[in-house]
Amino acid sequence: MFRPRLYLVISRHQGRALIEANLDVPPLIRRDAVDLIHQIDSSGRGIGESRRGQQQNPGQRDHAGGKRNPVNPFQMTERATIGTMNDSMAQARGEFARLELPGWKTALSWSAAVALALLFLASGLWKITDAQGAAVRMAQARVPESLSLAAALFFGVAETFGGVMVLVPRFRRWGAILTGLLLIAFLVYVAWNYGALRGEDCSCFPWVKRAVGPRFFIGDGIMLLLAVLAGLWAKRPESLRSAVLVLGAVIVFALVSYGVAAARQTGTKAPDTIVVNGQPYSLQLGKVFLFFFDPECMHCFDAAKRMSHYNWGDTTVVAVPIEEPQVAPQFLKDTGLTAVLSNDLQKLKKVFPYVSVPAGIALQKGREKAALTKFEDQEPGATLKKLGFIE
């Protein structure tokens, strides 16, 4: 039934022999299962019926469905008719119906996608809206100081974009791949620098302190599993152009946020007075450097120790502890930093918010000149010297 067959029709016209050859090739030989199905049941007629019609009168069949005149084979004795308008129109070829996923797979995929999106959006939006603070934490995680700001913006955009992609079903597989690659890269980087970073904050989220250790790898392994579950049963991604537009929107948002934050860093008016050593102290006169620190932070300790060697001239350093104010005097004594202490943290933080310590604010005549978040290598000395706060 499914072997190739050759049909020859020989007739004469005006003394000349006319030969017509027809070769039927089974669809399985061409490896086209869809054509096989259409050939088995095409327009309500099976292969057997079609072949019987051909064999009963092979000399009188025509591709149009009419009959040939045996005397003049080029003259049609009957015309083919169209039953309905649909018969004259091109019809879409039949396709196999899409199989729906079981309910538990759909629920698991959505749950993993939502959880992963929340984590990545929280981390990415924080880096975008506070690039300077994120850059400080990047530097603390051994990212070169010169690259920390660019790294903060890049990963902020990548994490935000990945979080958005995972939430949208038609982009979910792309989002799962992106977030998975980011997690793998982060795990490899921390593993490579594990000896130096062990016990340090991983700087992933602004409100959660995750120390680098065995639990860190378990946590990121769980997030990697969420990425796999989110993308495993996701439908085939589509509309690359729309995905590129989403990426462009995230980049624009990041640049605008950075520009607004940079503009706000200068010109802010400081409170008129704060309490220093139990007495009112004016911030409206001369040059004042506000130093926010944690007495138990080793990074703050190293920064204060380096700043103790600066020649401050007529600049007053006001040290503001954010934790354990009772040990702040011992902190200044151990580091050798010459400064006065103020416990008006909430009053100052309301005007000059910060994300992480150490942090500094340079004030001149009660107005902010610059916010300092880098305390590595030549900083903050280079910036303070440029501003004229140290000699």
C-alpha positions, 0 to 999 in steps of 0.5 A: 500500500505504501510502496512507490508507484509509477503510472504511465498514460500513453495516447496519440494526438495528431499522429504523435505519441503523448506520454504522461508519467505520474510517480506517487511517493509515500510520505514515510519515505520523505519522513513527513508524518503530517503529509501521511495523515493528510494522504490517509484522510484528505477531504474525507476520502482515504487512500484506497478510495483515491487509488481505486478511482485512479485504477478504474479509469487511469486514462480519463483522470485529470488533476482538476477532477474532470475527464479527458476526451480519449480522442483529444486528451487536451479537451475536458469533457466535464468541468470540476465544480467547487462545493463551497468557497472554502474549497477555493481558499488556501487552508492552514495545515493541521497541527497537533494540539498543544498538550497542557501541563499538569496543574502541579507543574504549572503551580510549581513553575509559577511559585518558583518564578514569583519567589525568584523574581522578588529576590532579584527585583529587590536586589537589582532595584536597590543597586539601581536606586543607591548605586553609591551604597552598592558600590561601597559593598562591592568594594568590600567584596573585593571588587576593584574600587575603580570598577565598583560603581560600574559593577553596581549599575551593571548588576543592578540592571541585569538583576532587575531585567532578570526579575522582570523576565521571569515574571512574564510567561513568554519571557520566563525561560530567558529570565530563568537562564539569565538569573541562573547564569548570574547565580552561577557567576556569583557562586564561582566568584565567592568560591574563588575568593572564599578565603578572603571573604569568609565571614564577611557580608556578601552584600546581596541585599541591603536589609539582610546580612548574609555572611559568606560561609557554608550556608551562603552556598546552600542559600544560593543553591536553592535560588539556582534550583528556583531558576531551574524550576521556573524555566523547566516547564516554561513555554517557548520564549517569543518576541525578542524585540519586546524583551529588548525594549524591556531591557532598554526601559530598565537601563533608562530607569537606572541612568535616571535614578543615578542622575537624580541621586547624584544631584541630591548629593550636593547642596542639602542643608544640614541641621542648624545644631546637633549635640556634641559631647553633651553640648549644642554644636553648630553645623553652619560654620566652617568645614565639618566632616561627618563620619558615620561608623560602627565601632565593631566594623573592621572596615570602619576601623581601618578607614578611621585609622587611615584618616587619623594620618590626614592633616585636617587643618581647620576642618572639624571631624564629627564622629557619629556611631550607628551602633554601640555608642558606649564603646565609641570613645574607645574606638577613637582612642584605638584608631587615633582619629581626632574627632568629637562624638555626637549621638544625634544619629536619627537627626542626621540620618533623616537629612543625610541617609546612608546605606552602609558604613563607613560613610561621610558627609563633607559640609561647608557653611551648613551645606553639603559639598559631597557624600563620601562612600568610598573608603578604599585605596586613596579614598576618601583622602583624594576627594577630601583633598580636592574639596579642600577639607585636608591639606 
